[in-house]
Amino acid sequence: MAHIVAKSTNGPRGTNHLTSQERDQYSNLILLCPTCHRKIDKEPIIEWTVEKLREMKREHETWISQQLSLSSNSNQIDGSRFIESRQQEWREFTQNRAWIIFSLTPLTISNDSIDPTAPEIRRLVNSLQYMDCEKYQASIQKNYTRSNEHGLINEYQVGSKSRPDYRIQISWNGHCEFMVGIEKYINKRNKSLLYRDFVKFFESQIGGLKYVWNQGLPYKSMLATMTMTGTKKISLLSGNRDPIFGAEHGYPVQSDILEYRQVINKNDDNESLLELFTRRFVNYFGFDNSESFRDENGKFNRPIRFVN
C-alpha cells in the first residue's frame, strides 16, 4: 500500500493541501507492489504526479469491477445456445415420436431468474388448456402440477385415447416449454396430419405460454421456438379426411425434426404469432402461404400446395 500524496509534507508529492487525516484515507491510497512503490517514490515527481497516480487507480478499479461483473455472470448463456441443449433432451424424451413443442426463453439465461414454484405461477399453469380441436378438448390436470429439478412441471403421459399426452415446464432460469404429443392425430395409413389440428395445437400452445409470460414473467423480449419432432415422412393434409373432397396433401418431410425461432416482444399479439409460426411450418410441408390466414368468417383458410 502506498500514499499518492505522501504522509509527510517532506515526502514524495507531499506538498499538497491535504490534511494529515485526509492523507490516510482510502481516496489517497493506492495498491502497489514493492518494486513499483520504490519506483514512483524515487523517480522524478514530474513522471509520477498526483493526477497520474489517481488516474492509474481509477483505471484499475474500473478493470476490477468489470472482472467481478463477468465472474458474477459466468453462469449466463445465450438463449439460442440453451435451446440447442434442450433440443437434445426433447429428442430423447419424445423417442422420435411426433410431438409439438413451443418454448419461450430469456435472451440471456441465468440461474434463479424467477421462482416458478410461486403460487401465482402455479395458478397460471393450472388455468391453461392444452388442446382446443373440434374432436378433443382438454384442460390441464391441476393435481399433476409439482416441483422438479428444473422448477415447476405438469405432465400427463398415460397414452389415453381420449386426450393427447402433454408436458408443461417453467424453469428457475425463466425458460418455459409446452409440449404436446400428436401421434394419435396422424393418419397411420398415409402419415398425414390435418392442417386444422396442426394450427389448433399451435394456437393453444402459443396462447398458453404467452398468457403465463404476460401475467407472471418479467421479460420484455424472449426467444420463441416452435419445434416438431418425429416428422420424417409426415405430410400435411389441407382439408378434412371425411369427406376428402377439396383436400390437398403437401410433400412428406424428410427431416426428423422441424424448428423455427424468432425473438418476440411481450406486446406481440397471439394472432400475429400464430400466423408467423404457422406460415413457416406450412412452407416446410410444401404448401404456399400467400393466401390470407383466415377467411371473412374468422376460419383458417386451407393452404394451397406449392406449385411453380
N, C-alpha and C positions, 0 to 999 in steps of 0.2 A: 504494500500500500504506500502511495506517495502523495505528497501535497502538491496541488497545482500552484497555488501561491504558498511560498514557504511558511512554515510555522513561525519562524523568526523573521523579523524585518531585515536581518542581515543575510538571510539565506537566498537561494535561487528564486527569482521572481518575487522577492519579499517586499519590495517597495510597492505596496498596494493599499488601497483604502480599507480592506477587510479588517475587521476587529480580530483580536486573538481568539475569541469564541467562534466566530464565523470561519476561521481558518481550519478548525477541526470538524466542521460539518460535512455531511455527505457531498454537498454540491462542490466542495473544494478538494475532494479526494479522488484519486484515480488509481485503478489497479494495474500495477506494472510488475514485470519480472525484475529480479535484482540487476540484471545486465542493463535493461532499458532504464531502470531507475538511476543507475550511476551515469548513464549516457546523457540523459536530459538535464541532470544537475551539473555536469562538468563541462558540457559543450556550451558555446556562447549562447547567451539568453536570446539573442536575435533569432536563433534557429528553433528555439522551443519557447515560444511566447505563451502567455496565459490563454489567449484566444485559440491558438493552435491546439493546446492540450485539451481545452474544453470541447473543441470540435472533434478531436480524436475520441473523447469519452462518449459524446453523443452518438457518433457513428457506431461505436462498439455496442452501446446499449441498444441501438436500433437493430443491429445484427442479432444480438442475443434474443431480443423479443421475437424476431422473425423465426429463429430456430425453435424457440419454445412453442410458437404457434404451429409450426409444421409438426412438431412432436406430438402436440395435443390432438392434431387432426390426422395422425398417422394411420388410424383405422378407417379413414374415409376413402371411399372408392367411387368411381364414376358409375352412374345408374346403368349405363349400357353394359359395362363390364359385369355388373351384378346380374343383369338379365341373362347374360350368357351362361353364368354359373347356374341360374335357376333352370335354364333350358335342359341342362343335363339331368337335373333332378326330375323334371317333367317327363323326359323320355323314359327314365327308369320307373317312374310312378305309373305312367299310362301303359307301359309294356307294348308299345306300338299299336295300341287301340285308338279309336277315334275319340278325341276329346277337344273341346274348345276352351281356351284359356285366355282370359282377359286380365291384364295386370296394370297397376299404377305404381310407379317407382319414383321416389325423390330423385332429383337430378344429381344430387350428391348423397351417397349413403353413409350414415354413421350410426353407431350403436346407440340405443336408448333415446331415439329422437321423439318417440311418443310412448304412451302407456296403453297398449292395445287391450289390456285387461280392465281398463277403467269402465265403470258402469255405463257411461254414455256410449262408448264404442260397442259394448256388448248389446246394448239396446238397439243400436243402428243395425248391427249384423242380424240380430234376431227378427228384425222387421222386414228383411229382404224376401223377395220372391225370386226364385232362380229359374222359373220356367213360365212362359205365357204363350204356349202354342194352342191351336184350336183343339188338339187332341188331348193334351195333358195340361193341367195346371197344378202347381205345387208351391208351397211356401217352405221356408227354412224350418228345419226341425229344431226348435229352441233348446230342447233338452240335450242336444248334441254339441252345444257350444261349450268349449272348455279351453284351458290354457295348455300350451305345449312349449317345447324348447325354442320355438320361433316367436311365440306371442300368443295370439288367440286363433283358434281354429274351430270350424264347424264342418263336419264331413258326414256324408251319407253314402255308404258303399255296401249295398246289400244285393245288387243285381235285380232289383224289383222290375216287374213287367209293367207296372203302372206309373212309374216315375223314374227319371234318369238319376244316376249317381252324380254327386257333386262334392266339391271341397272349396271352402272359403277360408282364407287365411289373412290375418292382419299381423304384421311383424313389428317387433320393437324398433326396427330401423325405418319404419314408415312404409315399407313395401306392402302392397295389397294384391291379392290374386283371387280370382273367381273362376273355378274350373267346373266344367260340366261334361259328363260322358255322353256322347251322342251315338254310340254304337247301335243302339236299338232303333235309331231313326234312319239307318242306312239300309236300303233295299239289298238283301243278300244276293239276289239273283243277278242284278246288274251293277251293284255297288254304287248306287246313286243316292244323293241326299236332296230332299226337296228345298228349293230356294226359300219358300215360305218359312219352313222350320229353321233353316240356316239363319235368316235375318232375325227371327224371333229370339233365338238364343243370343245373338249379338246384342239385341235391344235390351234384354233382361240383364245381361252381364254388365254392359256399359252403364245402364241406368242404375244398377245396384251399387257398383263401386263409386260411381260419380256422386251418388247420394251420401255414401259414407265419407267421401272426401269433402263435399260441401258442408256437411254438418259436423264433422269431427276431426278433420286433419288440417294442419296449419299452412300447408304449402300453397304458394301462388301458382306454380307450374309443376307438372310431373311428366314423366316419360310413360306414355300409354303404349302397351304392347298387346297385339292380338295374335294368338298362336293357335294353330290346329295341328294335332299330332295324328299319326296313323292315316295319313291322307293318300298314300300311294295307290294309284288306280281308282281312286274315288272320283266320281263326276257329279256335277250339279244338274238337277232337273228343274227347269224353269217353272213348270206348272204342276197341277195336281196329277197324281198317279191314276186316279179313277174319277172321272174319265181322263184319259191321256191326251184327248184332243187339244191341239194347240201348244203342247209342251215341247220343249227342246232340251236335248242333252248337250251339256258342254263337253269339253275334252277331258279325258281322265288325267289326273295329276300324276306326275312321275316322281315327285319328291315325297319323302316320308313326313316332312314337317313343313308347314307354311307359316310365315310370320310377317307382320308389318308393325313398325314402330313410328311413333310421332310424339313430339313434345306438345302437350296441350296445356291450356290455361284453365284456371278454376271457373272462370266465367263462360267458357265454351258450353253451348247448349247441347243436350243429349242428341237431338235430332241431327245436328251437323256432324257430331262424332260418329253416329251410327251410319250416316251416309258415307263419310270418309272411309271408314274401315270396310264397309260392305262393298263399295265400288272397287277398292283394291283387290279384295278377295274374289269378287266376281271376275275380274281380269285373270286371276290365277287359274280359274276354272274354264277359261276360254270364251267368256261372254263379253259383249260390248256393253259399256256402261254410259253411253252417250245419251240414253233416254232419261227423262225426268225420273226422280227416285220414287215419287208417289203420284197417283192419279188425282183427279179433281175431288174424289171422294175420300182421299187420305189413305187408300190402299197401296201396297207396294206394287209398282209396275214390274212385270216379268222382264228379266234381262233377255237380250237377244244374242243368239250365238254369233260369235265374231266371224265375219267373212270379209274378204277384200272387196 
